[in-house]
Amino acid sequence: MPSTSQEGRKRKRFPAADREGDRDGDEDETVRVQDQLIEVLERNGRMLSAQLEAQNTNFQLDREQRKDQGDCLVAVLSKLADALGRIADKL
C-alpha cells in the first residue's frame, strides 16, 4: 500500500530539558497530547489500510466465485437445453 505523506516526514522532537526552558507545563502537555494524537491517527490509518486491503481481497475472491458459479450454471443450462432438444426431436 502507498504510504501517507505523514509517514515520510518525522516530527522534530525536543528533549524534555530543552522544552522546559522554552515552554511552560501547559505547552509541554499540549505537545505530549499532540504526539499521542498523531500516534493514534497513524495507527488508525494503518489499521484502516489493512482493513481495506482485506476487504478488497474478499471482494476479489467473491467476484471469482460468482464468475465460477455463473460459468457452471451456463454449462448446466446448456446441457439441459441440449437434452430437452433431443427429447423434443424424439417426440
mmCIF file as gemmi writes it, N, C-alpha and C atoms, coordinates in Angstrom:
data_model
loop_
_atom_site.group_PDB
_atom_site.id
_atom_site.type_symbol
_atom_site.label_atom_id
_atom_site.label_alt_id
_atom_site.label_comp_id
_atom_site.label_asym_id
_atom_site.label_entity_id
_atom_site.label_seq_id
_atom_site.pdbx_PDB_ins_code
_atom_site.Cartn_x
_atom_site.Cartn_y
_atom_site.Cartn_z
_atom_site.occupancy
_atom_site.B_iso_or_equiv
_atom_site.pdbx_formal_charge
_atom_site.auth_seq_id
_atom_site.auth_asym_id
_atom_site.pdbx_PDB_model_num
ATOM 1 N N . MET Axp A 1 ? 0.845 -1.184 0 1 0 ? 1 A 1
ATOM 2 C CA . MET Axp A 1 ? 0 0 0 1 0 ? 1 A 1
ATOM 3 C C . MET Axp A 1 ? 0.891 1.247 0 1 0 ? 1 A 1
ATOM 4 N N . PRO Axp A 2 ? 0.467 2.307 -0.69 1 0 ? 2 A 1
ATOM 5 C CA . PRO Axp A 2 ? 1.24 3.539 -0.672 1 0 ? 2 A 1
ATOM 6 C C . PRO Axp A 2 ? 1.206 4.155 0.72 1 0 ? 2 A 1
ATOM 7 N N . SER Axp A 3 ? 2.308 4.746 1.125 1 0 ? 3 A 1
ATOM 8 C CA . SER Axp A 3 ? 2.351 5.36 2.445 1 0 ? 3 A 1
ATOM 9 C C . SER Axp A 3 ? 1.751 6.761 2.393 1 0 ? 3 A 1
ATOM 10 N N . THR Axp A 4 ? 1.288 7.185 3.544 1 0 ? 4 A 1
ATOM 11 C CA . THR Axp A 4 ? 0.726 8.524 3.642 1 0 ? 4 A 1
ATOM 12 C C . THR Axp A 4 ? 1.854 9.532 3.696 1 0 ? 4 A 1
ATOM 13 N N . SER Axp A 5 ? 1.542 10.775 3.463 1 0 ? 5 A 1
ATOM 14 C CA . SER Axp A 5 ? 2.567 11.812 3.471 1 0 ? 5 A 1
ATOM 15 C C . SER Axp A 5 ? 3.164 11.979 4.867 1 0 ? 5 A 1
ATOM 16 N N . GLN Axp A 6 ? 2.393 11.67 5.922 1 0 ? 6 A 1
ATOM 17 C CA . GLN Axp A 6 ? 2.885 11.806 7.281 1 0 ? 6 A 1
ATOM 18 C C . GLN Axp A 6 ? 3.979 10.786 7.566 1 0 ? 6 A 1
ATOM 19 N N . GLU Axp A 7 ? 3.889 9.581 6.981 1 0 ? 7 A 1
ATOM 20 C CA . GLU Axp A 7 ? 4.869 8.558 7.272 1 0 ? 7 A 1
ATOM 21 C C . GLU Axp A 7 ? 6.237 8.94 6.726 1 0 ? 7 A 1
ATOM 22 N N . GLY Axp A 8 ? 6.26 9.73 5.665 1 0 ? 8 A 1
ATOM 23 C CA . GLY Axp A 8 ? 7.515 10.138 5.06 1 0 ? 8 A 1
ATOM 24 C C . GLY Axp A 8 ? 8.232 11.212 5.859 1 0 ? 8 A 1
ATOM 25 N N . ARG Axp A 9 ? 7.512 11.935 6.67 1 0 ? 9 A 1
ATOM 26 C CA . ARG Axp A 9 ? 8.103 13.014 7.456 1 0 ? 9 A 1
ATOM 27 C C . ARG Axp A 9 ? 8.182 12.603 8.91 1 0 ? 9 A 1
ATOM 28 N N . LYS Axp A 10 ? 9.184 13.114 9.589 1 0 ? 10 A 1
ATOM 29 C CA . LYS Axp A 10 ? 9.304 12.861 11.011 1 0 ? 10 A 1
ATOM 30 C C . LYS Axp A 10 ? 9.17 14.18 11.748 1 0 ? 10 A 1
ATOM 31 N N . ARG Axp A 11 ? 8.452 14.118 12.848 1 0 ? 11 A 1
ATOM 32 C CA . ARG Axp A 11 ? 8.321 15.321 13.663 1 0 ? 11 A 1
ATOM 33 C C . ARG Axp A 11 ? 9.608 15.536 14.449 1 0 ? 11 A 1
ATOM 34 N N . LYS Axp A 12 ? 10.018 16.776 14.522 1 0 ? 12 A 1
ATOM 35 C CA . LYS Axp A 12 ? 11.204 17.095 15.299 1 0 ? 12 A 1
ATOM 36 C C . LYS Axp A 12 ? 10.82 17.057 16.772 1 0 ? 12 A 1
ATOM 37 N N . ARG Axp A 13 ? 11.519 16.243 17.514 1 0 ? 13 A 1
ATOM 38 C CA . ARG Axp A 13 ? 11.235 16.123 18.947 1 0 ? 13 A 1
ATOM 39 C C . ARG Axp A 13 ? 12.375 16.763 19.73 1 0 ? 13 A 1
ATOM 40 N N . PHE Axp A 14 ? 11.992 17.488 20.746 1 0 ? 14 A 1
ATOM 41 C CA . PHE Axp A 14 ? 12.971 18.164 21.573 1 0 ? 14 A 1
ATOM 42 C C . PHE Axp A 14 ? 13.1 17.411 22.888 1 0 ? 14 A 1
ATOM 43 N N . PRO Axp A 15 ? 14.302 17.291 23.402 1 0 ? 15 A 1
ATOM 44 C CA . PRO Axp A 15 ? 14.462 16.655 24.716 1 0 ? 15 A 1
ATOM 45 C C . PRO Axp A 15 ? 13.685 17.427 25.77 1 0 ? 15 A 1
ATOM 46 N N . ALA Axp A 16 ? 13.309 16.75 26.83 1 0 ? 16 A 1
ATOM 47 C CA . ALA Axp A 16 ? 12.5 17.371 27.874 1 0 ? 16 A 1
ATOM 48 C C . ALA Axp A 16 ? 13.192 18.595 28.469 1 0 ? 16 A 1
ATOM 49 N N . ALA Axp A 17 ? 14.514 18.548 28.599 1 0 ? 17 A 1
ATOM 50 C CA . ALA Axp A 17 ? 15.244 19.675 29.183 1 0 ? 17 A 1
ATOM 51 C C . ALA Axp A 17 ? 15.101 20.923 28.31 1 0 ? 17 A 1
ATOM 52 N N . ASP Axp A 18 ? 15.148 20.753 26.981 1 0 ? 18 A 1
ATOM 53 C CA . ASP Axp A 18 ? 15.001 21.897 26.078 1 0 ? 18 A 1
ATOM 54 C C . ASP Axp A 18 ? 13.599 22.477 26.165 1 0 ? 18 A 1
ATOM 55 N N . ARG Axp A 19 ? 12.618 21.611 26.278 1 0 ? 19 A 1
ATOM 56 C CA . ARG Axp A 19 ? 11.233 22.094 26.314 1 0 ? 19 A 1
ATOM 57 C C . ARG Axp A 19 ? 10.952 22.854 27.605 1 0 ? 19 A 1
ATOM 58 N N . GLU Axp A 20 ? 11.562 22.422 28.687 1 0 ? 20 A 1
ATOM 59 C CA . GLU Axp A 20 ? 11.305 23.097 29.957 1 0 ? 20 A 1
ATOM 60 C C . GLU Axp A 20 ? 11.769 24.538 29.92 1 0 ? 20 A 1
ATOM 61 N N . GLY Axp A 21 ? 12.865 24.791 29.247 1 0 ? 21 A 1
ATOM 62 C CA . GLY Axp A 21 ? 13.375 26.147 29.179 1 0 ? 21 A 1
ATOM 63 C C . GLY Axp A 21 ? 12.545 27.032 28.275 1 0 ? 21 A 1
ATOM 64 N N . ASP Axp A 22 ? 11.964 26.475 27.221 1 0 ? 22 A 1
ATOM 65 C CA . ASP Axp A 22 ? 11.248 27.261 26.222 1 0 ? 22 A 1
ATOM 66 C C . ASP Axp A 22 ? 9.747 27.321 26.457 1 0 ? 22 A 1
ATOM 67 N N . ARG Axp A 23 ? 9.185 26.315 27.142 1 0 ? 23 A 1
ATOM 68 C CA . ARG Axp A 23 ? 7.73 26.241 27.274 1 0 ? 23 A 1
ATOM 69 C C . ARG Axp A 23 ? 7.36 26.02 28.723 1 0 ? 23 A 1
ATOM 70 N N . ASP Axp A 24 ? 6.145 26.395 29.052 1 0 ? 24 A 1
ATOM 71 C CA . ASP Axp A 24 ? 5.675 26.099 30.398 1 0 ? 24 A 1
ATOM 72 C C . ASP Axp A 24 ? 5 24.728 30.412 1 0 ? 24 A 1
ATOM 73 N N . GLY Axp A 25 ? 4.485 24.297 31.547 1 0 ? 25 A 1
ATOM 74 C CA . GLY Axp A 25 ? 3.893 22.971 31.71 1 0 ? 25 A 1
ATOM 75 C C . GLY Axp A 25 ? 2.718 22.709 30.795 1 0 ? 25 A 1
ATOM 76 N N . ASP Axp A 26 ? 1.88 23.738 30.57 1 0 ? 26 A 1
ATOM 77 C CA . ASP Axp A 26 ? 0.716 23.556 29.7 1 0 ? 26 A 1
ATOM 78 C C . ASP Axp A 26 ? 1.138 23.275 28.262 1 0 ? 26 A 1
ATOM 79 N N . GLU Axp A 27 ? 2.162 23.955 27.817 1 0 ? 27 A 1
ATOM 80 C CA . GLU Axp A 27 ? 2.64 23.732 26.443 1 0 ? 27 A 1
ATOM 81 C C . GLU Axp A 27 ? 3.248 22.345 26.307 1 0 ? 27 A 1
ATOM 82 N N . ASP Axp A 28 ? 3.972 21.885 27.347 1 0 ? 28 A 1
ATOM 83 C CA . ASP Axp A 28 ? 4.527 20.529 27.325 1 0 ? 28 A 1
ATOM 84 C C . ASP Axp A 28 ? 3.398 19.505 27.245 1 0 ? 28 A 1
ATOM 85 N N . GLU Axp A 29 ? 2.356 19.728 28.007 1 0 ? 29 A 1
ATOM 86 C CA . GLU Axp A 29 ? 1.204 18.818 27.994 1 0 ? 29 A 1
ATOM 87 C C . GLU Axp A 29 ? 0.536 18.834 26.627 1 0 ? 29 A 1
ATOM 88 N N . THR Axp A 30 ? 0.425 19.999 26.019 1 0 ? 30 A 1
ATOM 89 C CA . THR Axp A 30 ? -0.174 20.113 24.681 1 0 ? 30 A 1
ATOM 90 C C . THR Axp A 30 ? 0.643 19.335 23.664 1 0 ? 30 A 1
ATOM 91 N N . VAL Axp A 31 ? 1.952 19.472 23.727 1 0 ? 31 A 1
ATOM 92 C CA . VAL Axp A 31 ? 2.833 18.749 22.801 1 0 ? 31 A 1
ATOM 93 C C . VAL Axp A 31 ? 2.703 17.246 23.018 1 0 ? 31 A 1
ATOM 94 N N . ARG Axp A 32 ? 2.642 16.824 24.278 1 0 ? 32 A 1
ATOM 95 C CA . ARG Axp A 32 ? 2.513 15.402 24.598 1 0 ? 32 A 1
ATOM 96 C C . ARG Axp A 32 ? 1.198 14.852 24.054 1 0 ? 32 A 1
ATOM 97 N N . VAL Axp A 33 ? 0.121 15.591 24.239 1 0 ? 33 A 1
ATOM 98 C CA . VAL Axp A 33 ? -1.191 15.167 23.745 1 0 ? 33 A 1
ATOM 99 C C . VAL Axp A 33 ? -1.19 15.148 22.218 1 0 ? 33 A 1
ATOM 100 N N . GLN Axp A 34 ? -0.565 16.149 21.604 1 0 ? 34 A 1
ATOM 101 C CA . GLN Axp A 34 ? -0.48 16.17 20.136 1 0 ? 34 A 1
ATOM 102 C C . GLN Axp A 34 ? 0.3 14.972 19.619 1 0 ? 34 A 1
ATOM 103 N N . ASP Axp A 35 ? 1.402 14.63 20.286 1 0 ? 35 A 1
ATOM 104 C CA . ASP Axp A 35 ? 2.19 13.464 19.886 1 0 ? 35 A 1
ATOM 105 C C . ASP Axp A 35 ? 1.372 12.181 20.009 1 0 ? 35 A 1
ATOM 106 N N . GLN Axp A 36 ? 0.627 12.064 21.112 1 0 ? 36 A 1
ATOM 107 C CA . GLN Axp A 36 ? -0.22 10.887 21.288 1 0 ? 36 A 1
ATOM 108 C C . GLN Axp A 36 ? -1.301 10.831 20.214 1 0 ? 36 A 1
ATOM 109 N N . LEU Axp A 37 ? -1.877 11.974 19.903 1 0 ? 37 A 1
ATOM 110 C CA . LEU Axp A 37 ? -2.919 12.03 18.885 1 0 ? 37 A 1
ATOM 111 C C . LEU Axp A 37 ? -2.363 11.617 17.522 1 0 ? 37 A 1
ATOM 112 N N . ILE Axp A 38 ? -1.177 12.098 17.208 1 0 ? 38 A 1
ATOM 113 C CA . ILE Axp A 38 ? -0.537 11.72 15.933 1 0 ? 38 A 1
ATOM 114 C C . ILE Axp A 38 ? -0.299 10.218 15.89 1 0 ? 38 A 1
ATOM 115 N N . GLU Axp A 39 ? 0.188 9.654 16.984 1 0 ? 39 A 1
ATOM 116 C CA . GLU Axp A 39 ? 0.436 8.211 17.027 1 0 ? 39 A 1
ATOM 117 C C . GLU Axp A 39 ? -0.857 7.427 16.843 1 0 ? 39 A 1
ATOM 118 N N . VAL Axp A 40 ? -1.92 7.871 17.504 1 0 ? 40 A 1
ATOM 119 C CA . VAL Axp A 40 ? -3.219 7.19 17.383 1 0 ? 40 A 1
ATOM 120 C C . VAL Axp A 40 ? -3.744 7.297 15.959 1 0 ? 40 A 1
ATOM 121 N N . LEU Axp A 41 ? -3.643 8.478 15.374 1 0 ? 41 A 1
ATOM 122 C CA . LEU Axp A 41 ? -4.126 8.652 14 1 0 ? 41 A 1
ATOM 123 C C . LEU Axp A 41 ? -3.32 7.814 13.01 1 0 ? 41 A 1
ATOM 124 N N . GLU Axp A 42 ? -2.014 7.754 13.195 1 0 ? 42 A 1
ATOM 125 C CA . GLU Axp A 42 ? -1.182 6.929 12.311 1 0 ? 42 A 1
ATOM 126 C C . GLU Axp A 42 ? -1.534 5.457 12.46 1 0 ? 42 A 1
ATOM 127 N N . ARG Axp A 43 ? -1.725 5.001 13.698 1 0 ? 43 A 1
ATOM 128 C CA . ARG Axp A 43 ? -2.09 3.605 13.943 1 0 ? 43 A 1
ATOM 129 C C . ARG Axp A 43 ? -3.462 3.302 13.331 1 0 ? 43 A 1
ATOM 130 N N . ASN Axp A 44 ? -4.409 4.215 13.492 1 0 ? 44 A 1
ATOM 131 C CA . ASN Axp A 44 ? -5.734 4.025 12.906 1 0 ? 44 A 1
ATOM 132 C C . ASN Axp A 44 ? -5.66 4.008 11.384 1 0 ? 44 A 1
ATOM 133 N N . GLY Axp A 45 ? -4.806 4.834 10.819 1 0 ? 45 A 1
ATOM 134 C CA . GLY Axp A 45 ? -4.629 4.84 9.366 1 0 ? 45 A 1
ATOM 135 C C . GLY Axp A 45 ? -4.077 3.518 8.87 1 0 ? 45 A 1
ATOM 136 N N . ARG Axp A 46 ? -3.111 2.971 9.599 1 0 ? 46 A 1
ATOM 137 C CA . ARG Axp A 46 ? -2.559 1.668 9.212 1 0 ? 46 A 1
ATOM 138 C C . ARG Axp A 46 ? -3.609 0.57 9.343 1 0 ? 46 A 1
ATOM 139 N N . MET Axp A 47 ? -4.395 0.621 10.398 1 0 ? 47 A 1
ATOM 140 C CA . MET Axp A 47 ? -5.449 -0.379 10.587 1 0 ? 47 A 1
ATOM 141 C C . MET Axp A 47 ? -6.504 -0.261 9.495 1 0 ? 47 A 1
ATOM 142 N N . LEU Axp A 48 ? -6.861 0.951 9.134 1 0 ? 48 A 1
ATOM 143 C CA . LEU Axp A 48 ? -7.84 1.161 8.076 1 0 ? 48 A 1
ATOM 144 C C . LEU Axp A 48 ? -7.309 0.655 6.739 1 0 ? 48 A 1
ATOM 145 N N . SER Axp A 49 ? -6.042 0.909 6.47 1 0 ? 49 A 1
ATOM 146 C CA . SER Axp A 49 ? -5.43 0.406 5.239 1 0 ? 49 A 1
ATOM 147 C C . SER Axp A 49 ? -5.46 -1.112 5.2 1 0 ? 49 A 1
ATOM 148 N N . ALA Axp A 50 ? -5.134 -1.751 6.317 1 0 ? 50 A 1
ATOM 149 C CA . ALA Axp A 50 ? -5.147 -3.216 6.38 1 0 ? 50 A 1
ATOM 150 C C . ALA Axp A 50 ? -6.56 -3.747 6.19 1 0 ? 50 A 1
ATOM 151 N N . GLN Axp A 51 ? -7.533 -3.063 6.798 1 0 ? 51 A 1
ATOM 152 C CA . GLN Axp A 51 ? -8.925 -3.494 6.654 1 0 ? 51 A 1
ATOM 153 C C . GLN Axp A 51 ? -9.389 -3.353 5.205 1 0 ? 51 A 1
ATOM 154 N N . LEU Axp A 52 ? -9.051 -2.254 4.572 1 0 ? 52 A 1
ATOM 155 C CA . LEU Axp A 52 ? -9.443 -2.055 3.175 1 0 ? 52 A 1
ATOM 156 C C . LEU Axp A 52 ? -8.771 -3.065 2.259 1 0 ? 52 A 1
ATOM 157 N N . GLU Axp A 53 ? -7.525 -3.373 2.548 1 0 ? 53 A 1
ATOM 158 C CA . GLU Axp A 53 ? -6.813 -4.373 1.753 1 0 ? 53 A 1
ATOM 159 C C . GLU Axp A 53 ? -7.488 -5.741 1.892 1 0 ? 53 A 1
ATOM 160 N N . ALA Axp A 54 ? -7.85 -6.116 3.117 1 0 ? 54 A 1
ATOM 161 C CA . ALA Axp A 54 ? -8.536 -7.393 3.341 1 0 ? 54 A 1
ATOM 162 C C . ALA Axp A 54 ? -9.898 -7.396 2.657 1 0 ? 54 A 1
ATOM 163 N N . GLN Axp A 55 ? -10.591 -6.272 2.726 1 0 ? 55 A 1
ATOM 164 C CA . GLN Axp A 55 ? -11.905 -6.169 2.086 1 0 ? 55 A 1
ATOM 165 C C . GLN Axp A 55 ? -11.77 -6.294 0.567 1 0 ? 55 A 1
ATOM 166 N N . ASN Axp A 56 ? -10.768 -5.657 -0.016 1 0 ? 56 A 1
ATOM 167 C CA . ASN Axp A 56 ? -10.538 -5.774 -1.455 1 0 ? 56 A 1
ATOM 168 C C . ASN Axp A 56 ? -10.246 -7.217 -1.845 1 0 ? 56 A 1
ATOM 169 N N . THR Axp A 57 ? -9.447 -7.896 -1.033 1 0 ? 57 A 1
ATOM 170 C CA . THR Axp A 57 ? -9.151 -9.304 -1.3 1 0 ? 57 A 1
ATOM 171 C C . THR Axp A 57 ? -10.425 -10.137 -1.247 1 0 ? 57 A 1
ATOM 172 N N . ASN Axp A 58 ? -11.25 -9.895 -0.235 1 0 ? 58 A 1
ATOM 173 C CA . ASN Axp A 58 ? -12.51 -10.628 -0.11 1 0 ? 58 A 1
ATOM 174 C C . ASN Axp A 58 ? -13.434 -10.349 -1.289 1 0 ? 58 A 1
ATOM 175 N N . PHE Axp A 59 ? -13.503 -9.111 -1.728 1 0 ? 59 A 1
ATOM 176 C CA . PHE Axp A 59 ? -14.347 -8.773 -2.88 1 0 ? 59 A 1
ATOM 177 C C . PHE Axp A 59 ? -13.842 -9.469 -4.142 1 0 ? 59 A 1
ATOM 178 N N . GLN Axp A 60 ? -12.521 -9.52 -4.309 1 0 ? 60 A 1
ATOM 179 C CA . GLN Axp A 60 ? -11.944 -10.192 -5.471 1 0 ? 60 A 1
ATOM 180 C C . GLN Axp A 60 ? -12.283 -11.678 -5.442 1 0 ? 60 A 1
ATOM 181 N N . LEU Axp A 61 ? -12.137 -12.309 -4.289 1 0 ? 61 A 1
ATOM 182 C CA . LEU Axp A 61 ? -12.481 -13.726 -4.163 1 0 ? 61 A 1
ATOM 183 C C . LEU Axp A 61 ? -13.965 -13.953 -4.431 1 0 ? 61 A 1
ATOM 184 N N . ASP Axp A 62 ? -14.801 -13.049 -3.955 1 0 ? 62 A 1
ATOM 185 C CA . ASP Axp A 62 ? -16.244 -13.157 -4.182 1 0 ? 62 A 1
ATOM 186 C C . ASP Axp A 62 ? -16.563 -13.052 -5.674 1 0 ? 62 A 1
ATOM 187 N N . ARG Axp A 63 ? -15.911 -12.106 -6.368 1 0 ? 63 A 1
ATOM 188 C CA . ARG Axp A 63 ? -16.12 -11.963 -7.823 1 0 ? 63 A 1
ATOM 189 C C . ARG Axp A 63 ? -15.713 -13.23 -8.562 1 0 ? 63 A 1
ATOM 190 N N . GLU Axp A 64 ? -14.566 -13.796 -8.174 1 0 ? 64 A 1
ATOM 191 C CA . GLU Axp A 64 ? -14.104 -15.02 -8.827 1 0 ? 64 A 1
ATOM 192 C C . GLU Axp A 64 ? -15.073 -16.169 -8.578 1 0 ? 64 A 1
ATOM 193 N N . GLN Axp A 65 ? -15.563 -16.258 -7.34 1 0 ? 65 A 1
ATOM 194 C CA . GLN Axp A 65 ? -16.506 -17.327 -7.005 1 0 ? 65 A 1
ATOM 195 C C . GLN Axp A 65 ? -17.81 -17.168 -7.791 1 0 ? 65 A 1
ATOM 196 N N . ARG Axp A 66 ? -18.306 -15.945 -7.871 1 0 ? 66 A 1
ATOM 197 C CA . ARG Axp A 66 ? -19.533 -15.702 -8.642 1 0 ? 66 A 1
ATOM 198 C C . ARG Axp A 66 ? -19.329 -16.018 -10.12 1 0 ? 66 A 1
ATOM 199 N N . LYS Axp A 67 ? -18.161 -15.688 -10.654 1 0 ? 67 A 1
ATOM 200 C CA . LYS Axp A 67 ? -17.882 -15.997 -12.057 1 0 ? 67 A 1
ATOM 201 C C . LYS Axp A 67 ? -17.875 -17.501 -12.272 1 0 ? 67 A 1
ATOM 202 N N . ASP Axp A 68 ? -17.198 -18.239 -11.381 1 0 ? 68 A 1
ATOM 203 C CA . ASP Axp A 68 ? -17.158 -19.694 -11.488 1 0 ? 68 A 1
ATOM 204 C C . ASP Axp A 68 ? -18.57 -20.286 -11.404 1 0 ? 68 A 1
ATOM 205 N N . GLN Axp A 69 ? -19.372 -19.789 -10.476 1 0 ? 69 A 1
ATOM 206 C CA . GLN Axp A 69 ? -20.742 -20.28 -10.338 1 0 ? 69 A 1
ATOM 207 C C . GLN Axp A 69 ? -21.565 -19.966 -11.582 1 0 ? 69 A 1
ATOM 208 N N . GLY Axp A 70 ? -21.37 -18.769 -12.123 1 0 ? 70 A 1
ATOM 209 C CA . GLY Axp A 70 ? -22.081 -18.394 -13.351 1 0 ? 70 A 1
ATOM 210 C C . GLY Axp A 70 ? -21.686 -19.281 -14.514 1 0 ? 70 A 1
ATOM 211 N N . ASP Axp A 71 ? -20.377 -19.556 -14.637 1 0 ? 71 A 1
ATOM 212 C CA . ASP Axp A 71 ? -19.899 -20.441 -15.703 1 0 ? 71 A 1
ATOM 213 C C . ASP Axp A 71 ? -20.491 -21.838 -15.556 1 0 ? 71 A 1
ATOM 214 N N . CYS Axp A 72 ? -20.532 -22.349 -14.331 1 0 ? 72 A 1
ATOM 215 C CA . CYS Axp A 72 ? -21.107 -23.676 -14.093 1 0 ? 72 A 1
ATOM 216 C C . CYS Axp A 72 ? -22.597 -23.687 -14.419 1 0 ? 72 A 1
ATOM 217 N N . LEU Axp A 73 ? -23.302 -22.64 -14.063 1 0 ? 73 A 1
ATOM 218 C CA . LEU Axp A 73 ? -24.731 -22.554 -14.344 1 0 ? 73 A 1
ATOM 219 C C . LEU Axp A 73 ? -24.991 -22.529 -15.848 1 0 ? 73 A 1
ATOM 220 N N . VAL Axp A 74 ? -24.177 -21.773 -16.569 1 0 ? 74 A 1
ATOM 221 C CA . VAL Axp A 74 ? -24.319 -21.724 -18.029 1 0 ? 74 A 1
ATOM 222 C C . VAL Axp A 74 ? -24.071 -23.107 -18.626 1 0 ? 74 A 1
ATOM 223 N N . ALA Axp A 75 ? -23.074 -23.822 -18.145 1 0 ? 75 A 1
ATOM 224 C CA . ALA Axp A 75 ? -22.773 -25.164 -18.657 1 0 ? 75 A 1
ATOM 225 C C . ALA Axp A 75 ? -23.933 -26.116 -18.38 1 0 ? 75 A 1
ATOM 226 N N . VAL Axp A 76 ? -24.487 -26.067 -17.171 1 0 ? 76 A 1
ATOM 227 C CA . VAL Axp A 76 ? -25.615 -26.936 -16.817 1 0 ? 76 A 1
ATOM 228 C C . VAL Axp A 76 ? -26.835 -26.598 -17.665 1 0 ? 76 A 1
ATOM 229 N N . LEU Axp A 77 ? -27.124 -25.321 -17.816 1 0 ? 77 A 1
ATOM 230 C CA . LEU Axp A 77 ? -28.279 -24.93 -18.628 1 0 ? 77 A 1
ATOM 231 C C . LEU Axp A 77 ? -28.091 -25.325 -20.094 1 0 ? 77 A 1
ATOM 232 N N . SER Axp A 78 ? -26.885 -25.261 -20.589 1 0 ? 78 A 1
ATOM 233 C CA . SER Axp A 78 ? -26.601 -25.668 -21.96 1 0 ? 78 A 1
ATOM 234 C C . SER Axp A 78 ? -26.855 -27.159 -22.13 1 0 ? 78 A 1
ATOM 235 N N . LYS Axp A 79 ? -26.377 -27.965 -21.18 1 0 ? 79 A 1
ATOM 236 C CA . LYS Axp A 79 ? -26.616 -29.41 -21.241 1 0 ? 79 A 1
ATOM 237 C C . LYS Axp A 79 ? -28.103 -29.718 -21.145 1 0 ? 79 A 1
ATOM 238 N N . LEU Axp A 80 ? -28.8 -28.993 -20.282 1 0 ? 80 A 1
ATOM 239 C CA . LEU Axp A 80 ? -30.241 -29.185 -20.127 1 0 ? 80 A 1
ATOM 240 C C . LEU Axp A 80 ? -30.977 -28.833 -21.416 1 0 ? 80 A 1
ATOM 241 N N . ALA Axp A 81 ? -30.572 -27.751 -22.046 1 0 ? 81 A 1
ATOM 242 C CA . ALA Axp A 81 ? -31.197 -27.349 -23.316 1 0 ? 81 A 1
ATOM 243 C C . ALA Axp A 81 ? -30.937 -28.397 -24.388 1 0 ? 81 A 1
ATOM 244 N N . ASP Axp A 82 ? -29.733 -28.946 -24.438 1 0 ? 82 A 1
ATOM 245 C CA . ASP Axp A 82 ? -29.421 -29.999 -25.412 1 0 ? 82 A 1
ATOM 246 C C . ASP Axp A 82 ? -30.284 -31.235 -25.161 1 0 ? 82 A 1
ATOM 247 N N . ALA Axp A 83 ? -30.415 -31.627 -23.902 1 0 ? 83 A 1
ATOM 248 C CA . ALA Axp A 83 ? -31.223 -32.805 -23.559 1 0 ? 83 A 1
ATOM 249 C C . ALA Axp A 83 ? -32.679 -32.582 -23.929 1 0 ? 83 A 1
ATOM 250 N N . LEU Axp A 84 ? -33.188 -31.393 -23.629 1 0 ? 84 A 1
ATOM 251 C CA . LEU Axp A 84 ? -34.588 -31.089 -23.977 1 0 ? 84 A 1
ATOM 252 C C . LEU Axp A 84 ? -34.765 -31.075 -25.489 1 0 ? 84 A 1
ATOM 253 N N . GLY Axp A 85 ? -33.766 -30.603 -26.211 1 0 ? 85 A 1
ATOM 254 C CA . GLY Axp A 85 ? -33.827 -30.613 -27.681 1 0 ? 85 A 1
ATOM 255 C C . GLY Axp A 85 ? -33.877 -32.029 -28.22 1 0 ? 85 A 1
ATOM 256 N N . ARG Axp A 86 ? -33.082 -32.928 -27.653 1 0 ? 86 A 1
ATOM 257 C CA . ARG Axp A 86 ? -33.093 -34.324 -28.095 1 0 ? 86 A 1
ATOM 258 C C . ARG Axp A 86 ? -34.439 -34.978 -27.777 1 0 ? 86 A 1
ATOM 259 N N . ILE Axp A 87 ? -34.977 -34.681 -26.601 1 0 ? 87 A 1
ATOM 260 C CA . ILE Axp A 87 ? -36.293 -35.226 -26.227 1 0 ? 87 A 1
ATOM 261 C C . ILE Axp A 87 ? -37.355 -34.719 -27.183 1 0 ? 87 A 1
ATOM 262 N N . ALA Axp A 88 ? -37.309 -33.428 -27.51 1 0 ? 88 A 1
ATOM 263 C CA . ALA Axp A 88 ? -38.296 -32.853 -28.443 1 0 ? 88 A 1
ATOM 264 C C . ALA Axp A 88 ? -38.163 -33.491 -29.817 1 0 ? 88 A 1
ATOM 265 N N . ASP Axp A 89 ? -36.965 -33.782 -30.252 1 0 ? 89 A 1
ATOM 266 C CA . ASP Axp A 89 ? -36.739 -34.418 -31.561 1 0 ? 89 A 1
ATOM 267 C C . ASP Axp A 89 ? -37.358 -35.827 -31.599 1 0 ? 89 A 1
ATOM 268 N N . LYS Axp A 90 ? -37.322 -36.538 -30.496 1 0 ? 90 A 1
ATOM 269 C CA . LYS Axp A 90 ? -37.865 -37.898 -30.45 1 0 ? 90 A 1
ATOM 270 C C . LYS Axp A 90 ? -39.368 -37.893 -30.425 1 0 ? 90 A 1
ATOM 271 N N . LEU Axp A 91 ? -39.988 -36.799 -29.994 1 0 ? 91 A 1
ATOM 272 C CA . LEU Axp A 91 ? -41.466 -36.769 -29.917 1 0 ? 91 A 1
ATOM 273 C C . LEU Axp A 91 ? -42.076 -36.535 -31.247 1 0 ? 91 A 1
